[in-house]
Amino acid sequence: MTQREGVRITYQVKLWRSGIVWSIFSFLGGLGNFAFNVIVSRQISTAEFGYFTNTLTGFVGFIGLPVLMVSTALVHYIAHFRGQNDDARLQGLLAGSQEFLLKATIAGSVLAVILAQPLAHFLNFPNTALMVAALVCVLIGWWSGFGVTLCQGMAWFKRMAVISLVAVGMRILFGWLVTKKFPTAEMTLSATTFSLLANLVLLYWWKDIFRHGAERISPWNKEFLTFLTVSGAYVAGGWFFLSGDAMVATKYFSPNDLGAYGVAGQLGRAIPSTVGPLIMVMFTSRSGGRKVQAATDQRILLLLVGIGLACGVIGLILFRHLLVKMFNHPGPQTAGMVIPFAITMAVMGLCQTVATWALASRWLIVTILYGVAGLIYWLVLLYWGRTPATLLHLMPLGAMAALAVLVAAWLWALRRQPPQPLIG
């Protein structure tokens, strides 16, 4: 085995270990976020809690899509050059990406300011203060995510894990103190905004990412434009499948129904969130290399994702009554909402895994199909899902149909469409 091959395998082993650590820390962070939701639900009304949860999932997530599309594409390219030990091109891309991501963040911020008022009107926001709080959360999230993107591409998962735990602690403390004095949805949302400031710690490692004097390589070329477009389909599809229902609920449901739905949503969405780090580690690993060791690690990650989703949906359904009771007056219908919600989110987690593998493998048609299927799914919910019962009936059916289509496309790609050569 050559020295270069040995370095690549070492990189993959370290990536595997870092990914496991990140997943464990993220699970602990998920418990902390659950505690945060329980605490604030006992200090604000059911209606305010519903506005908070669905605004954070729907409005904030939707406006944040453009910059997330750019970030996903850059992570793929950075991970590839690092996995190939192409240090010269890696440093050049990092220097070029810094400038490009900065411009994209500025442009996205301007776009968010323009779209905030029309979108808030479409969603029937109860007041302007909630819209402003959501917009501030988006802007702070983008600027704090500026460094997170580069760190993810560099596979610094252990550092990101520690920061995520610090952020959860900040969110709990700030949310508890603020909602005691101001029990409103916008002040609860400000706790999430405050926790994003923990990402400023990444500035400490900034010198470890860039080297002075590195020649800048602009990522903007025809190939990157193609991959950016496909990344856009992937990111948009993920939002439509995992978060789009929250926007539908915000638009149509009464305040009390929205509160009960928000509790079910917090519990159900925890299933894909728990395995999210494993999916992103798999994406970084597959973007970086596909040698025997890397491919083995990626298959193990796929297996762990499947086990995690299965355990999550079973555990949530079995303990739904206990978990729902922890929230403040969620309503008798909430426990019933949890079952279809949990099934939907588990299936959507599988859809996201298939799409992530396809994107990292550069199976562009499969990835675009994921985005198109997500848009169709969301439009169906938006048109027919005007009550909690109807929405929760449509969601699992749509999720299973989407999974069947994606798995069929994935199997077709495995047989007929081998992964395209990576950049460089």
Secondary structure, 3 states (H helix, E strand, C coil): CCHHHHHHHHHHHHHHHHHHHHHHHHHHHHHHHHHHHHHHHCCCCHHHHHHHHHHHHHHHHHHCHHHHHHHHHHHHHHHHHHHCCCHHHHHHHHHHHHHHHHHHHHHHHHHHHHHHHHHHHHCCCCCHHHHHHHHHHHHHHHHHHHHHHHHHHCCCHHHHHHHHHHHHHHHHHHHHHHHHHCCCHHHHHHHHHHHHHHHHHHHHHHHHHCCCCCCCCCCCCHHHHHHHHHHHHHHHHHHHHHCHHHHHHHHHCCHHHHHHHHHHHHHHHHHHHHHHHHHHHHHHHHHHCCCHHHHHHHHHHHHHHHHHHHHHHHHHHHCHHHHHHCCCCCCCCHHHHHHHHHHHHHHHHHHHHHHHHHHHCCCHHHHHHHHHHHHHHHHHHHHHCCCHHHHHHHHHHHHHHHHHHHHHHHHHHHHHCCCCCCCC
